[in-house]
């Protein structure tokens, strides 16, 4: 992405500022899943509670304040541990992305699975959801919440900790290959639907990873070194990264890290 003069540096600063925020917000939700997973498959709530009491991983104790648990865990993490958590370890069956475990910190491996319109990538026994653009056409946040609840429940049922969705990119070109899984060309409507969708997903104990940041909505040389979206500073801030949309989404649901390979 190459905005007009001066915009690139500002965007870089914004992404740099959001990275630690995204990591810190994602951790509290992750810790609940870590407690259950670390107890072993099929251990149930009793096993999770036992793990939470383990003196070697005191941050799994859900009776402690979230801020304290996050600080305790991060204090024990090396730089490599933190990088592992925000970049991932590539692809792994049956999920599309994979974050390797940190056994010494009671952090299990994390499966990240598509996606925005329900469980994908060939996994069976799941619901074929309507397209996201159809959901947005209802202008109904309560319906978006129910939509997210179905997605979150089925992702969790398949063992994935992270749902790779929703897709909130501005749908400025209907020829874009991901247009069907995005909402609309309107930042405000996207925000309203996305917040409700994310809350629905996360109400099921599933993490939602909102994507993608940013200016990712056309097919010319997409995901290649020749990808070059030329965007003005005004368009960047009024359409792609509007304050109202960003604050609303972050305040209500929290930001989620972008996909391991960011679009150029």
CORJO-V347034 format. One record per run of one state. SS is the DSSP state (H for helix, E for strand, - for the rest). FROM is the first residue (numbers start at 1). TO is the last residue. If there is no record, write none. Layout:
ss = (SS	SS)
from = (FROM	FROM)
to = (TO	TO)
//
This chain:
ss = (-	H	-	H	-	H	-	H	-	H	-	E	-	E	-	E	-	E	H	-	E	-	E	-	H	-	H	-	E	-	E	-	H	-	H	-	E	-	E	-	H	-	H	-)
from = (1	7	39	44	53	55	61	66	77	79	88	92	93	95	96	97	100	102	103	106	107	108	110	115	132	137	141	158	162	165	167	168	179	182	187	203	207	209	211	212	233	241	243	254)
to = (6	38	43	52	54	60	65	76	78	87	91	92	94	95	96	99	101	102	105	106	107	109	114	131	136	140	157	161	164	166	167	178	181	186	202	206	208	210	211	232	240	242	253	264)
//
